[in-house]
């Protein structure tokens, strides 16, 4: 069966969050879609506890936890839609979410990637994110995180879509190779967004496309697991994607950042920080090989890349939005 949109939900011990996510998809006003629920060997019974699902839902079970990146790639590989809508299991989509996503790419067909407006699940007066942003110093953040929803930007161009509620043209997703599975999880959405931008794709933020999101509800925002993957993947993302001139700008800042992070890890006795830094450098070989392929294939010049990213060095620390009006 061919559909317009394939929604991919990757579950790992999603508990009651998953049920609420599924219910929000059942309630969509748009009807020409399928849902591919990829379960990463959950042990909490979250899949078994789901009610009987409509016929446009199908469950794919991985034998082990293959990670968020690989599970989404698996879902994309068996999807039948022309568009891929990714939704985290700890997110709840508004009834008009899919309709609004299609409307956004219809109105602005040159911006085929869409970032949704994300509100915090436990406090919908606060933003969870208005698209992913990227700094000249090599760090990414969810724009607007923790700020009042009153500062919600209007429609505009943003660096990349947060993977919790991202919308991609399937042809571009597959042509880019999907998510980098070596990332496992965290920053894989920024990395893919960067690669898509280097290939000429553009990303728009649409405030009409709304979800609420718990955010790291399953893995924990300050867990060792989260810190390890975030630190490692931050460095890998920059090394792979930044053009040489911009990478040279970043390197001295990185040197200082590594020292600060190492001292912080020692003071707080956080082995995950040190392990993340070590893993970033131990695994540098394949990353450099990927970099060569990406840089040889990119269709935009260094100046254009410089315009895509934020030069406000305080924006990352303050989680400021970086949505540029059309």
FENQUIZI-V432972 format. One line per field, one symbol per residue. phi: phi as a letter, one per 30 degrees, with the letter a starting at -180 (. if undefined). psi: psi as a letter, one per 30 degrees, with the letter a starting at -180 (. if undefined). burial: 1 if it has 24 or more other ideal C-beta (glycine too) atoms within 12 Angstrom, else 0. A space follows every 10 residues. Layout:
phi = ???
psi = ???
burial = ???
This chain:
phi = .cbdbccccc cbhdhdeded ddeddddddd cdbbbccccd hdcciddddd decdddcbcc cddbddjddd dddddddcdc ddbcccbddc bbddeceded dddddddbdd cdcbcddccd ddaddcdclb jdcbcddjcc addieidddd ceddeadbda cdddadbbdd ddedddiidd dddiaiiddd ddeddddddj dbcccbdddc bcbdihdccj dcdeeddedd dedddddddd cdeedddddd edddeddddd ddddddddhc dddddddddd ddcdeddddd eeddddcdcc ddddddddcd cddcdddchd dbcced
psi = kklekjkkkj kjhfbfeeee eeeeeegkfk fillkjjjkh hkgggeeffk lkllfgkkkk kkfljfleee eeeeeefglf lfkkjkklfg lkklfgeeee eeeefeeiff ifkkklkklk efiffkkfkh lklklfggkl ljkfkflkff gklaklklel kkffhlkkke eeeeefgakj fffdlkffee eeeeeeefff llkkkjffjk lkkejgfefk fgleeeeeee eefeeeeeee fkleeeeeee eeeeeeeeee eeeeeeefhj feeeeeeeee eegfeeeeee eeeeeffkgk leeeeefelk gjffeeeghk likjk.
burial = 0011111111 1111101111 1111110101 0011111111 0100011001 0000011111 0100111111 1111110011 1111111111 1111001111 1101100000 1111111111 1000011111 1111111111 1111111010 0110111111 1111111111 0111011111 1111111111 1111111110 1111111111 1111111110 0000111111 1111111111 1110011001 0011001100 1000100000 0111111011 0010001001 1001100101 0000100111 0000110011 111100
